[in-house]
């Protein structure tokens, strides 16, 4: 796999892993927890930060897909431009 393939794979894996952790934390906080107020507050803050991080990763993925969709590739043997 080339560098771009590795980069893309890691980006999608990071998004999937974070989404799973975010979902689990959200479900945990909605449940009947017996956490101290400070622990709940910190975990809720963590969830909000994870949500922001997910949005950033999603934007990076969308940017990748846009680049792949619109990138022009010059075919070396013909000089033609492929979209």
C-alpha positions, 0 to 999 in steps of 0.5 A: 500500500502506498503512502496515500493509501496508508494515510487514508486507511489510518484516517478512517480507522481513527474516525471509526475508533473514536466514533465507537468510543464517543458512542459508548461514552454517550450511552454511559452518561445517559445511563443511571450513573452513580458518578461524583458530580466532578467525574460526570462533569469531566466525562461530559466535557470529554464527550464534547471534545470528542464530538469536536474531534469527530467533526474535524476527522469527518471534514478531513475525510470529506476533503480527501474524497473531494481531492480524489474526486476532482484531482486531475491526473496526467497520464504519463504515456499520453499526456492526456488529463484524466478527471 
